[in-house]
């Protein structure tokens, strides 16, 4: 019988535990002991490792350089003659008027033909040869006359046809333009009055910016925060719970681990969310074993370490999802539980080795 009664298996394992098995269990059913785990919360404690204090500092007087602008010559005026300004402009004119030129296109001819009758049809009597069945010894007795007709005779004469008659066409002769430069007066001569600006110079001098003074600075205390775990609610044994029998045997968690890696990918997390978390939600308080295996490629020690890290990675992710750590058992079996013949020294295909690289889970008793 493939599915065995889990409560009977517990009876054979421990007599003391058998005293606590479910009363009147149904045949073919499986049970696990569900406990209420201890509930812990994290509290943050802040400790002052160095008290705050005051520091006095003296700040010396500061000076700054001031630049001042002083008048050394007053403003005045002067007269200036501005001469006239001349410009130039281009004037366009027609240097040669346009016209037309004529060109002659001669007549052109095409090819044709004409057929004429050079000899009419006619007929005439003609003397034929002796008949082959003539009984006379004289060949002239057996000759016959035939009235034979002859057809008319024709001759084809090549002729020419007028395709286009002679004609003329006009071609425009463009006009030619020229330019000449003409000087024009832009502005006449004038007298303008200009202002001669005042002349200033800059002088510099040093003045007191801020006198010396004392500054009181407060040095903040140095603190450190520590997190401690505090028991919020004490857990304990509750009762046996009926579960699907297949869940007490190893179930596949089809995670495709990257080679040599124990890091959960986004796809692997999705598999845990959809495959394992619903099982734990439906069987609240049940303990689950997370088992990870490798193939026999590589050393046994490295495979054991890799399988343990992968099992712990699944457990840590479940804890981050709110699963109590006391309900999780993460075991790595390395290459000790191969599912086929592919042990050390045996040649196997990649697909055969892949069968042994697996992560599984099952519900177990506390």
C-alpha positions in Angstrom: 0.0 0.0 0.0 1.6 3.2 -1.3 0.1 5.5 1.3 0.7 4.3 4.8 -1.0 5.6 7.9 1.4 8.2 9.3 0.1 7.8 12.8 1.1 4.1 12.7 4.6 5.1 11.6 4.8 7.4 14.6 3.7 4.5 16.9 6.6 2.4 15.8 9.1 5.3 16.2 8.2 6.4 19.8 6.0 4.8 22.4 5.7 8.0 24.4 4.5 9.9 21.3 2.0 7.1 20.6 0.2 8.0 23.8 -0.7 11.3 22.2 -1.9 10.1 18.8 -5.4 11.1 17.5 -8.2 9.1 18.9 -10.2 6.9 16.5 -8.3 7.9 13.3 -9.8 6.9 9.9 -7.9 4.2 8.0 -5.8 5.6 5.1 -5.6 9.0 6.7 -2.4 10.9 7.6 -1.8 13.2 10.5 0.9 15.6 11.7 1.3 17.2 15.1 0.7 21.0 14.8 2.1 23.3 17.4 1.7 26.9 18.2 5.3 28.3 17.8 6.8 30.8 20.2 6.2 34.3 18.9 9.1 36.7 19.2 9.3 40.4 18.3 12.4 42.5 17.7 12.9 45.5 20.0 15.4 48.3 19.3 17.4 49.6 22.2 19.4 52.8 22.0 22.5 53.1 24.3 24.5 56.3 24.8 28.2 55.3 24.5 29.5 58.9 24.8 27.6 61.8 26.4 27.1 65.1 24.7 29.3 68.1 25.7 30.1 71.7 24.8 33.2 73.1 23.0 34.2 76.8 23.2 36.1 78.3 20.2 37.4 81.8 19.7 37.0 83.4 16.3 39.5 86.1 15.5 38.5 89.4 14.0 38.1 89.5 10.2 38.8 92.3 7.8 37.8 93.0 4.3 39.1 95.2 1.5 36.8 97.9 0.3 37.2 99.5 -3.2 35.9 103.1 -3.6 35.5 105.1 -6.8 36.7 108.7 -6.7 36.3 111.6 -9.2 39.6 112.9 -10.6 38.3 114.9 -13.6 34.9 116.4 -14.1 32.7 115.8 -17.2 33.0 118.3 -20.2 31.8 118.8 -23.8 33.4 119.1 -27.3 32.3 119.7 -30.9 33.1 117.4 -33.7 32.5 117.8 -37.5 31.0 114.8 -39.1 31.7 114.7 -42.9 29.1 113.7 -45.4 28.8 110.1 -46.2 28.4 108.7 -49.7 27.1 105.4 -50.8 26.7 103.5 -54.1 24.0 101.5 -55.7 23.8 99.2 -58.7 21.5 100.3 -61.5 20.3 97.7 -64.0 19.6 98.3 -67.7 18.9 96.2 -70.9 22.2 96.0 -72.9 20.6 93.9 -75.7 17.0 93.2 -76.3 15.7 89.7 -76.9 14.4 88.2 -80.1 13.8 84.9 -81.9 15.7 82.6 -84.2 14.1 80.3 -86.8 15.2 76.7 -87.5 13.9 74.6 -90.5 12.8 71.0 -90.1 12.9 69.3 -93.5 10.1 66.9 -94.7 10.3 63.3 -93.6 9.1 60.2 -95.4 7.9 56.8 -94.4 8.2 53.4 -96.2 5.2 51.7 -97.9 4.6 49.2 -100.7 2.1 48.6 -103.6 1.3 45.4 -105.4 0.4 45.6 -109.2 -0.7 42.9 -111.7 2.1 42.6 -114.3 0.5 39.6 -116.2 -3.2 38.7 -116.3 -4.5 35.2 -115.8 -5.1 33.2 -119.0 -5.9 29.6 -120.3 -4.8 27.7 -123.4 -5.0 24.3 -125.1 -2.0 22.1 -124.6 -1.2 18.7 -126.1 -0.8 16.0 -123.5 1.4 12.9 -123.5 0.1 9.4 -124.8 -2.4 7.7 -122.6 -0.8 4.7 -120.8 -3.6 2.3 -121.8 -3.6 3.1 -125.5 -3.9 0.0 -127.7 -2.6 1.7 -130.9 0.9 1.2 -131.9 1.0 4.8 -133.1 1.6 7.1 -130.2 0.0 10.0 -132.0 -3.3 8.2 -131.9 -3.5 8.2 -128.1 -2.4 11.8 -127.4 -5.0 14.2 -125.8 -5.6 17.9 -125.6 -6.1 19.8 -122.3 -7.4 23.3 -121.7 -5.1 24.5 -118.9 -5.5 27.8 -117.0 -2.6 29.9 -115.6 -3.0 32.5 -112.7 -2.2 36.2 -113.0 1.3 37.4 -112.0 1.8 40.2 -109.5 4.8 42.4 -108.4 5.3 44.4 -105.2 6.8 47.9 -105.6 8.4 49.7 -102.7 7.0 53.3 -102.3 7.5 56.3 -100.0 4.9 58.2 -98.0 5.0 61.7 -96.6 5.3 61.5 -92.8 5.9 65.2 -91.9 6.1 68.1 -94.2 8.8 70.8 -93.9 8.3 73.3 -91.1 10.0 76.0 -89.1 10.3 76.5 -85.3 11.2 79.5 -83.2 13.9 79.7 -80.5 13.7 82.7 -78.1 16.9 84.7 -77.9 17.0 86.1 -74.3 17.7 89.7 -73.6 21.0 90.7 -72.0 21.2 93.0 -69.0 23.9 95.2 -67.6 24.6 97.3 -64.5 26.4 100.4 -63.6 27.3 101.9 -60.2 25.8 105.2 -59.1 27.0 107.2 -56.1 24.4 108.6 -53.8 24.5 110.9 -50.7 23.8 108.9 -47.6 24.1 111.7 -45.0 25.2 115.4 -45.3 28.0 116.9 -43.3 27.1 118.0 -39.7 28.5 119.2 -36.4 27.7 117.2 -33.3 28.2 118.0 -29.6 29.9 115.2 -27.6 30.1 114.7 -23.9 33.6 114.0 -22.5 32.9 111.8 -19.5 34.3 112.4 -16.1 37.4 110.5 -15.1 37.3 108.3 -12.0 39.9 106.2 -10.1 39.5 103.4 -7.7 41.2 103.3 -4.3 41.3 100.4 -1.8 41.3 100.3 1.9 41.0 97.7 4.7 38.1 97.9 7.1 36.9 95.8 10.0 34.4 93.2 8.9 33.7 91.4 12.2 35.3 91.7 15.6 36.7 88.8 17.5 34.2 86.7 19.4 33.7 83.3 21.2 31.5 80.5 19.8 29.9 77.8 21.9 29.4 74.5 20.0 27.4 71.5 21.3 28.8 68.1 20.5 25.9 65.6 20.2 26.1 62.4 22.3 27.2 59.2 20.5 24.6 56.4 20.6 24.3 53.0 19.1 21.1 51.0 18.4 20.9 47.3 19.2 18.2 44.9 18.3 17.1 42.2 20.7 14.6 39.4 20.4 11.8 39.4 23.0 9.3 36.6 23.6 5.9 38.0 23.0 3.7 34.9 23.2 4.7 31.4 24.5 3.8 28.6 22.1 3.2 24.9 22.8 1.8 21.7 21.6 -1.7 21.9 20.3 -3.2 18.9 18.4 -2.9 16.4 15.6 -4.2 17.6 12.2 -5.3 15.5 9.2 -3.2 16.3 6.1 -3.1 14.9 2.6 -1.0 11.8 2.7 1.1 12.8 -0.2 2.4 15.8 1.8 4.2 13.6 4.3 6.3 12.2 1.4 8.8 14.3 -0.5 7.1 16.7 -3.0 9.1 18.3 -5.9 9.8 22.1 -5.7 10.9 22.6 -9.3 13.5 25.3 -8.8 16.1 25.7 -11.6 19.2 26.7 -9.6 21.9 28.5 -11.5 25.1 26.4 -11.6 27.0 26.5 -8.3 24.6 29.2 -7.0 22.3 29.2 -3.9 20.6 32.5 -4.8 16.9 32.4 -5.4 15.9 33.9 -8.8 12.6 35.8 -9.3 11.3 32.7 -11.1 12.3 30.5 -8.1 10.5 32.8 -5.7 7.4 32.6 -7.8 7.5 28.8 -7.7 7.7 28.9 -3.8 4.9 31.4 -3.7 2.6 29.3 -5.8 3.6 25.8 -4.8 4.8 25.8 -1.2 3.2 28.8 0.5 -0.4 27.6 -0.1 0.5 24.2 1.4 1.8 25.9 4.6 -1.2 28.2 4.7 -3.6 25.3 4.5 -1.6 23.3 7.2 -1.0 26.1 9.7 1.3 25.0 12.6 2.7 22.0 10.7 6.5 21.6 10.5 8.0 21.3 7.0 11.3 19.8 5.9 13.1 21.6 3.0 15.5 19.1 1.4 18.0 20.0 -1.4 20.1 17.5 -3.4 22.8 17.7 -6.0 24.2 15.3 -8.6 27.5 13.5 -8.2 29.5 15.8 -10.4 32.2 17.7 -8.3 33.5 16.8 -4.9 31.2 15.4 -2.3 32.0 18.1 0.2 31.3 21.0 -2.2 28.0 19.3 -3.2 27.0 18.9 0.5 27.8 22.6 1.2 25.9 23.7 -1.9 22.8 21.6 -1.1 22.7 23.0 2.5 23.0 26.6 1.3 20.1 26.1 -1.2 17.9 24.6 1.5 18.7 27.5 3.8 17.9 30.0 1.0 14.4 28.6 0.7 14.0 28.7 4.4 15.1 32.3 4.7 12.7 33.3 1.9 9.8 31.6 3.7 10.8 33.5 6.9 10.7 36.8 5.0 7.2 35.8 3.9 6.1 35.5 7.6 6.6 31.8 8.2 7.9 31.0 11.7 11.4 29.8 11.7 10.7 27.1 14.3 8.4 25.3 11.8 11.2 25.0 9.1 13.9 22.3 8.9 16.4 23.0 6.1 18.5 19.9 5.2 21.1 19.5 2.5 21.8 15.9 1.4 24.5 16.7 -1.3 24.9 13.6 -3.6 24.0 11.0 -1.0 20.4 10.3 -2.3 20.8 9.9 -6.0 17.6 8.9 -7.9 19.5 6.9 -10.6 22.8 5.2 -11.4 24.8 8.4 -12.0 27.2 8.1 -9.1 30.9 8.9 -9.2 32.7 7.1 -12.0 29.6 6.4 -14.0 29.2 8.1 -17.4 25.8 9.8 -17.6 24.1 12.3 -19.9 23.3 15.9 -18.8 19.6 14.9 -18.6 20.4 12.0 -16.3 22.5 14.2 -14.0 19.7 16.8 -13.9 17.3 14.3 -12.4 19.4 14.3 -9.2 19.6 18.1 -8.9 16.4 18.8 -7.0 14.7 20.6 -4.1 11.9 18.9 -2.2 9.6 19.4 0.8 7.4 17.3 3.1 5.4 17.8 6.3 7.0 16.3 9.3 6.2 15.8 13.0 7.7 18.0 15.8 
